[in-house]
Amino acid sequence: MPTKTRVLTTGDVAKIIELSNERTERQSVYKAVEAIAAETCGWVLLTTLKYDEAAQAVVRLHSSDERSYPLGGTKPLNKITVSHGGMENGDVFLAANTEEVKAAFFDHELIFSLGISAILNSPIRYAGRRLGTLNFCGVAGTYGPNEIHAARILAGLLVPCLLEETKG
């Protein structure tokens, strides 16, 4: 289980930008964000989801635990029981403890079985349009203002990848 060990740096940001500029394999960018997020935000599970407006669902593009949360998995938006600001207007969503996770996620039993007791979803947006979310699933008490700030930056760095994903 990765745990936070340091703050996000401009070097981290530069690494992701360089990968996005030089690579066509989006998974290499997702993996780099995963590694940096482990050290700067902490997580038990990290996923990247894109919005599929036509299907009214989110689709998993990246998962640090593909066995429990495989690539291509979907969640219908109508199964999400608590309004997540990132879906409507670009706000970060935080379920800071088990009660909030249970209220917000229909699959909370699987979530809890992985040792997750807090979830931070950071929106990935471009030009006012929702593209997806970067989801940090960790332990209660992990996510404060510094982690939320880093999560927003890391999510923003995934905009080029999600724009490519939405092309088809």
C-alpha positions in Angstrom: 0.0 0.0 0.0 1.7 3.2 -1.1 1.8 6.0 1.5 2.5 9.7 1.0 6.1 10.5 1.6 6.7 14.0 0.0 5.2 17.0 -1.7 4.4 17.3 -5.4 7.2 19.2 -7.2 7.6 21.0 -10.5 9.9 18.1 -11.5 7.0 15.7 -11.1 4.8 18.0 -13.3 7.6 18.2 -15.9 7.9 14.4 -16.0 4.2 14.0 -16.8 4.3 16.7 -19.4 7.3 15.2 -21.0 5.7 11.8 -21.2 2.5 13.3 -22.6 4.6 15.1 -25.2 6.7 12.2 -26.2 4.6 9.0 -25.8 1.6 7.8 -27.7 0.9 5.0 -25.1 -1.4 6.6 -22.6 -0.8 3.8 -20.1 2.7 5.0 -19.6 1.4 8.4 -18.5 -1.2 6.8 -16.2 1.5 4.7 -14.6 3.8 7.7 -14.1 0.9 9.6 -12.4 0.2 6.5 -10.3 3.8 6.4 -9.0 3.9 10.2 -8.3 0.5 10.0 -6.6 1.6 7.2 -4.4 4.4 9.4 -3.0 2.5 12.7 -2.9 -1.1 11.9 -2.0 -1.1 8.2 -1.0 -3.5 5.6 -2.1 -4.6 2.0 -1.6 -6.2 2.0 -5.1 -5.8 4.6 -7.8 -8.1 4.7 -10.9 -8.7 7.0 -13.8 -12.2 7.1 -15.3 -13.5 8.8 -18.4 -17.1 10.0 -18.8 -19.2 8.4 -21.5 -22.0 10.9 -21.9 -24.0 8.8 -24.4 -24.0 5.8 -22.0 -24.4 8.0 -18.9 -21.6 6.1 -17.3 -17.9 6.3 -16.4 -15.4 3.9 -17.9 -12.2 2.8 -16.2 -9.1 3.6 -18.2 -6.5 2.8 -15.6 -6.4 0.9 -12.3 -3.7 0.1 -9.9 -5.6 -3.1 -9.0 -6.9 -4.5 -12.3 -8.1 -7.7 -10.6 -10.5 -5.9 -8.3 -11.2 -3.0 -10.7 -10.4 -4.1 -14.3 -9.8 -1.8 -17.2 -12.9 -1.1 -19.2 -15.2 -1.6 -16.2 -18.1 0.8 -16.1 -20.3 2.4 -13.5 -23.6 3.9 -14.5 -24.0 7.4 -13.2 -27.4 6.7 -11.9 -25.9 4.2 -9.4 -23.9 6.9 -7.7 -26.0 7.8 -4.7 -24.4 11.1 -3.6 -23.8 14.1 -5.8 -20.1 14.2 -6.7 -19.2 17.8 -7.5 -16.7 16.7 -10.1 -19.5 15.3 -12.2 -21.6 18.5 -12.3 -19.2 21.4 -12.0 -15.6 20.4 -11.5 -15.4 20.3 -7.7 -13.2 17.8 -5.9 -15.3 15.1 -4.1 -14.1 13.7 -0.8 -15.7 10.9 1.2 -13.4 11.3 4.2 -14.4 8.2 6.3 -16.3 4.9 6.1 -19.7 6.4 6.7 -19.3 8.9 3.8 -17.9 6.2 1.5 -20.8 3.9 2.3 -23.3 6.7 1.6 -21.6 7.6 -1.7 -20.7 4.3 -3.3 -22.9 1.3 -4.1 -19.9 -1.0 -4.2 -18.7 0.0 -0.8 -18.3 -3.6 0.4 -15.7 -4.3 -2.2 -14.1 -0.9 -1.4 -13.9 -1.7 2.3 -12.6 -5.2 1.6 -9.5 -3.6 0.0 -8.8 -1.6 3.1 -10.1 1.6 1.7 -11.9 4.0 4.1 -11.6 7.4 2.2 -12.0 8.4 -1.4 -10.9 11.6 -3.1 -12.1 12.1 -6.7 -10.5 14.9 -8.6 -12.1 16.1 -11.9 -10.4 16.0 -15.2 -11.8 18.8 -17.3 -11.1 20.8 -20.4 -12.8 24.0 -21.7 -15.6 23.6 -19.2 -16.3 20.0 -20.3 -16.0 17.0 -18.0 -13.7 14.4 -19.3 -13.3 12.1 -16.3 -11.9 11.8 -12.8 -8.7 10.7 -11.1 -9.7 8.7 -8.0 -7.6 8.3 -4.9 -8.9 5.5 -2.7 -7.1 5.5 0.6 -7.3 5.5 4.4 -9.5 7.9 6.5 -7.4 10.9 7.5 -5.1 10.7 4.5 -6.6 13.5 2.4 -6.2 17.1 3.5 -5.7 20.4 1.7 -2.2 19.5 0.4 -3.3 16.2 -1.0 -6.3 17.8 -2.6 -4.1 20.4 -4.2 -1.7 17.8 -5.6 -4.7 15.6 -6.8 -6.1 18.5 -8.8 -2.7 19.1 -10.4 -2.2 15.5 -11.3 -5.7 15.2 -12.6 -5.2 18.3 -14.8 -2.0 16.7 -16.2 -4.2 13.9 -17.6 -6.2 16.2 -19.8 -4.2 15.3 -23.0 -4.7 11.6 -22.3 -8.5 11.9 -21.8 -8.8 14.1 -24.9 -7.2 11.3 -26.9 -9.4 8.7 -25.2 -12.5 10.6 -26.2 -11.5 10.7 -29.9 -12.4 7.1 -30.2 
